[in-house]
């Protein structure tokens, strides 16, 4: 029997990435059908361009302006010691690939994995355009499992190499460095600013960054709700087990400031019980069977919104924010076993609630006119041609208002049960 990749129908909901897995795979995963020796390999993710097994790649050219692109969570392929790609998992080795991606209770990888280049389907159109404009582009792939601290250190090491050894990328003098970061990549950039300072960064552009967290991260951790369709349903237990010790997923949970700025609650455990505030919500999360107690504890002492704003104020930062897409803004849980959850629909980019991405409007206060709102889904922000044009103008020092951007977000609709 031959299995062909029919469609990119499996949607990874965290970042809106689409990965191909034929519907028949759901049956295969249940063990109801066996693959014969003639089975054709069908990867869960089929790249637009050939992947390169290395953490970053720089292009050559005359420009002294460097642009580092940073993907979001799950946006970088991971490879084992034999150069076998374990993320995204392959259909023919899906369960062993899942196991290879596990981390221990401290968030350290159980196997040594190496990041490759960011996934071409979601992160290649922008670099290609920038290269045509004469910029030197470094596609920064990182291990998205280990948290912003580890990723920021890897980014620092890369920038240090560029600064101290410019000849490695064909330059004789130190270049101007700019960062274009998507989703979690924006938090990685922010952590870099916190640990190593802003002095080496010219422009920072973040796209769809959940500065105050996103309720969708809880739904992914609690229900394994990472992929849609029947295949995603059967894979839920494996996603829960895979992500439970990945520090980055916890860093995407709504922060303490989320409850002050965005909404006073996002989890309702029964019609009579809505969890109010950060502490009550964290106490509930600690009781979940998947919860990593160390990572939950770290959230109590993590950086505040005022600290994030102070860091962003020190750099020439711009914010591209998707809106008018149905987005998980709250979770309605059934208290009976097993606890089922339904999403309450809010306003955002499909993954990040609008008010988290704009810090409740505080970004406009530190950088007036630097926020751009557009009707686009989270996973396509790096591919949108209007956004790409806008980024080019920002890098040229001309951050003009281009249609169809808006300087102000559209009116936020009332939550509705989805």
C-alpha positions in Angstrom: 0.0 0.0 0.0 1.3 3.4 -0.9 0.7 6.5 1.3 0.9 9.9 -0.3 1.0 13.3 1.2 -2.4 14.6 0.1 -2.7 18.0 1.8 -1.2 20.2 4.5 -4.3 19.6 6.5 -2.8 19.2 10.0 -2.7 22.6 11.5 -0.3 23.2 14.4 -2.4 25.7 16.3 0.3 27.4 18.4 1.7 29.4 15.6 -0.7 28.6 12.8 1.9 26.4 11.0 0.4 23.9 8.6 2.0 20.4 8.3 0.9 17.7 5.9 -0.4 14.4 7.2 -2.9 12.5 5.2 -6.2 11.6 7.0 -5.3 7.9 6.6 -2.5 8.5 9.1 -5.1 8.6 11.9 -6.0 5.0 11.1 -2.3 4.1 10.9 -1.6 5.6 14.3 -4.3 3.4 15.8 -2.6 0.3 14.3 -5.6 -0.7 12.2 -3.6 -0.6 9.0 -0.1 -1.9 8.5 2.4 -0.3 6.1 3.9 -2.7 3.6 7.5 -2.7 2.6 6.6 -0.6 -0.4 5.3 2.3 1.8 6.5 5.7 0.6 7.8 8.0 3.3 5.5 10.9 3.9 6.8 13.5 6.3 4.5 15.3 8.7 6.0 18.5 7.4 7.0 18.9 3.8 9.2 21.9 3.3 8.9 24.4 0.5 12.7 24.3 0.0 15.4 21.9 1.0 16.2 22.2 4.7 19.8 22.8 5.8 21.0 21.0 8.9 22.8 23.9 10.6 21.6 26.5 13.1 22.0 29.6 11.0 23.1 30.7 7.5 24.4 34.1 6.4 24.2 35.4 2.8 26.9 37.3 1.1 26.7 40.7 -0.5 28.1 44.2 -0.3 25.8 45.5 2.4 27.1 46.1 6.0 23.6 45.8 7.3 22.8 42.5 8.9 19.3 41.2 9.4 18.7 38.3 11.8 15.4 36.6 11.4 14.1 34.6 14.4 11.1 32.2 14.2 8.5 31.3 16.8 8.0 28.2 18.9 8.2 25.0 17.0 9.4 26.9 13.9 12.9 25.4 13.8 13.5 21.8 12.8 15.5 19.7 15.3 17.9 16.9 14.3 19.4 14.1 16.4 23.1 13.0 16.4 22.6 11.0 13.2 21.2 14.0 11.4 17.7 12.5 11.4 15.0 15.2 11.7 12.9 14.6 14.8 10.9 17.8 14.7 8.6 18.1 12.8 8.2 14.3 13.3 8.1 12.0 10.3 5.2 9.8 9.7 7.3 6.6 9.4 9.1 7.4 12.8 6.5 9.6 14.5 6.6 8.0 17.9 10.4 7.7 18.2 10.6 11.3 17.0 8.3 12.4 19.7 10.4 10.6 22.3 13.6 12.2 21.0 12.1 15.7 21.7 11.4 15.1 25.4 13.2 17.1 28.1 13.7 16.2 31.8 12.1 18.0 34.8 14.8 20.7 34.6 14.0 21.4 30.9 17.2 19.8 29.6 17.0 17.7 26.5 17.1 13.9 27.0 18.9 13.6 23.7 21.3 16.0 22.1 19.4 17.8 19.3 20.7 20.4 16.9 18.5 23.1 15.4 18.4 23.6 11.7 17.2 26.6 9.7 13.8 28.0 10.3 11.0 26.3 8.3 11.0 27.6 4.8 7.2 27.6 4.4 6.8 30.2 7.1 10.1 32.0 7.3 11.7 32.2 3.8 9.7 34.8 1.8 10.9 37.7 4.0 14.6 36.8 3.9 14.5 36.3 0.2 13.0 39.8 -0.3 15.6 41.3 2.0 18.4 39.6 0.1 17.1 41.1 -3.1 17.1 44.5 -1.4 20.8 44.0 -0.7 20.7 43.1 3.0 22.8 40.3 4.5 20.3 37.9 6.2 21.1 35.4 8.9 18.3 32.9 9.4 18.6 32.0 13.1 17.4 28.6 14.1 17.3 27.7 17.8 16.2 25.0 20.1 12.7 26.4 20.9 12.2 23.8 23.7 14.7 25.2 26.2 13.2 28.6 26.9 14.1 32.2 26.2 17.1 32.2 28.4 18.9 29.5 26.5 17.8 30.9 23.1 19.0 34.4 24.0 22.4 33.0 25.0 22.6 31.3 21.6 21.6 34.6 19.9 24.3 36.5 21.9 26.9 34.0 20.8 25.9 34.5 17.2 26.0 38.3 17.5 29.4 38.1 19.3 30.8 36.1 16.5 29.5 38.7 13.9 31.0 41.5 16.0 34.3 39.9 16.7 34.9 38.0 13.5 33.1 39.9 10.7 35.4 38.3 8.2 33.4 35.0 8.7 30.6 36.6 6.7 32.8 38.5 4.3 33.0 41.9 6.2 36.1 43.8 7.3 34.3 46.0 9.8 31.5 45.6 12.4 28.1 45.6 10.7 24.8 47.2 11.7 22.6 44.5 13.2 18.8 44.3 13.0 16.4 41.7 14.4 13.1 40.6 12.8 11.4 38.2 15.3 8.2 36.3 15.2 6.1 35.3 18.2 8.3 33.6 20.8 11.2 34.9 18.9 10.2 38.4 20.1 10.4 37.2 23.7 13.8 35.7 22.9 14.9 39.1 21.6 13.6 40.8 24.7 15.5 38.4 26.9 18.6 39.1 24.9 18.1 42.8 25.5 17.7 42.1 29.2 20.8 39.9 29.5 23.2 41.6 27.1 21.9 45.1 26.5 20.6 46.9 23.4 23.9 48.6 22.2 24.5 46.2 19.3 21.0 46.3 17.9 19.9 48.9 15.4 16.3 48.1 14.7 14.0 45.4 16.4 10.8 44.4 14.7 8.5 41.9 16.4 5.6 40.2 14.7 2.8 38.7 16.7 4.8 38.5 20.0 2.7 37.5 23.0 4.3 40.0 25.4 1.7 39.2 28.2 1.2 35.5 27.2 -1.6 33.7 25.5 -4.4 31.4 26.9 -3.9 29.1 23.9 -0.6 27.9 25.6 -2.6 26.5 28.5 -5.0 24.7 26.1 -1.9 23.2 24.3 -0.3 22.0 27.6 -3.6 20.8 29.2 -5.3 19.1 26.2 -2.5 18.6 23.7 -4.6 20.8 21.4 -1.8 21.5 19.1 -3.1 20.1 15.8 -6.6 20.0 14.4 -8.5 17.2 12.6 -8.8 13.5 13.5 -5.0 13.0 13.4 -4.5 15.9 15.8 -7.1 14.4 18.1 -5.3 11.0 18.4 -1.9 12.7 18.8 -3.1 14.8 21.8 -1.6 12.6 24.5 1.7 12.6 22.7 1.8 16.4 22.5 1.0 16.7 26.2 3.8 14.3 27.1 6.2 16.1 24.6 5.5 19.7 25.7 5.1 19.2 29.5 8.8 19.8 30.2 9.5 22.4 27.5 10.1 25.6 29.4 9.1 27.8 26.4 5.5 26.7 26.6 5.2 27.9 30.2 6.8 31.2 29.2 3.9 31.6 26.8 1.2 31.3 29.5 -0.6 34.5 30.5 1.7 36.5 32.8 0.7 38.3 36.0 0.2 41.5 34.0 -2.2 39.7 31.7 -4.8 39.7 34.4 -4.4 43.4 35.0 -4.3 44.5 31.3 -6.1 42.0 29.2 -8.7 40.2 31.4 -9.1 39.3 35.1 -9.4 35.6 34.2 -9.1 33.2 31.4 -10.0 29.8 33.0 -13.5 28.9 34.0 -13.7 25.5 35.7 -17.4 25.3 36.1 -20.4 27.6 35.6 -20.1 28.6 39.3 -16.3 28.9 39.4 -14.1 31.3 37.4 -10.4 31.5 38.4 -9.6 35.1 39.3 -6.2 36.6 39.1 -2.7 35.2 38.6 -2.2 33.4 41.9 -5.5 31.5 41.8 -4.8 30.5 38.2 -1.3 29.3 39.0 -2.6 27.3 42.0 -5.0 25.5 39.6 -2.3 24.9 37.0 0.0 23.3 39.6 -2.7 20.6 40.2 -2.7 19.6 36.5 -1.0 16.2 35.9 1.3 17.6 33.3 2.5 20.6 35.2 6.2 21.1 35.7 6.3 22.6 39.2 9.7 24.3 38.6 8.5 26.1 35.5 5.2 27.2 37.2 7.2 28.5 40.1 9.5 30.5 37.8 6.5 32.3 36.4 5.9 33.9 39.8 9.2 35.7 39.6 9.5 36.4 35.9 9.9 39.9 34.4 7.1 42.4 34.6 5.4 44.4 31.9 7.1 47.6 33.1 10.5 45.8 32.8 9.7 44.7 29.3 8.6 48.2 28.3 11.8 49.7 29.7 13.9 47.3 27.6 11.9 48.0 24.4 12.2 51.7 25.0 16.0 51.5 24.8 16.0 50.2 21.2 14.3 51.4 18.0 11.5 48.9 18.1 8.5 48.3 15.8 5.5 46.1 16.4 3.5 44.3 13.7 0.3 42.9 15.2 -2.3 40.7 13.5 -5.9 41.2 14.3 -9.5 40.3 13.4 -8.8 36.6 13.6 -10.7 34.3 16.0 -8.3 33.7 18.9 -8.5 31.7 22.1 -9.0 34.3 24.8 -10.3 32.0 27.6 -10.9 28.4 28.5 -14.1 26.9 29.7 -13.4 23.6 31.4 -15.7 20.8 32.3 -14.8 19.7 35.9 -15.8 16.1 35.2 -13.1 13.5 34.4 -11.6 13.9 32.0 -11.6 17.7 32.1 -12.6 18.9 28.7 -12.0 22.5 27.5 -13.7 24.7 25.0 -12.1 27.9 23.7 -13.7 31.3 24.3 -13.1 33.3 21.2 -11.4 36.7 21.4 -9.8 39.2 19.1 -6.3 38.6 17.9 -4.2 36.9 15.2 -5.5 33.4 15.7 -2.8 32.5 18.3 -2.1 35.7 20.3 -4.8 37.9 21.9 -4.6 41.4 20.6 -4.2 43.2 23.9 -1.3 40.9 24.8 0.5 41.6 21.6 0.1 45.4 22.1 0.5 45.3 25.9 -2.8 46.9 26.3 -1.7 50.0 24.3 1.5 50.6 26.3 3.7 50.0 23.3 2.2 53.1 21.7 3.3 55.1 24.7 7.0 54.1 24.5 7.2 54.2 20.7 4.3 56.3 19.2 3.5 55.4 15.7 5.6 52.2 15.7 2.7 49.8 16.0 1.0 48.4 12.8 -2.2 46.5 12.8 -3.2 44.2 10.0 -5.9 41.6 9.3 -3.6 38.5 9.1 -3.2 35.2 10.8 -0.3 34.5 13.2 1.3 31.9 11.0 1.4 34.1 7.9 2.8 37.3 9.4 6.3 36.5 7.9 4.8 35.8 4.5 2.4 38.7 4.1 3.6 40.9 1.2 2.4 44.2 2.8 4.3 43.3 6.1 7.4 42.5 4.1 7.2 45.9 2.3 6.7 47.6 5.7 9.8 45.9 7.2 11.9 47.0 4.2 10.7 50.6 4.8 11.6 50.3 8.5 15.1 49.1 7.7 15.5 51.9 5.2 14.7 54.4 8.0 11.3 55.3 6.5 8.7 53.6 8.6 5.8 55.2 6.7 2.2 54.2 7.0 1.4 51.7 4.2 -2.1 50.3 3.5 -3.7 48.0 4.6 -2.1 48.8 8.0 -4.0 50.6 10.7 -2.4 52.8 13.4 -5.2 51.7 15.9 -6.7 48.3 16.4 -10.3 47.6 15.5 -12.9 47.5 18.2 -12.5 44.3 20.3 -15.6 42.1 20.0 -17.1 40.4 23.1 -15.9 36.9 23.8 -18.1 34.2 22.5 -18.0 30.4 23.1 -16.5 28.6 20.1 
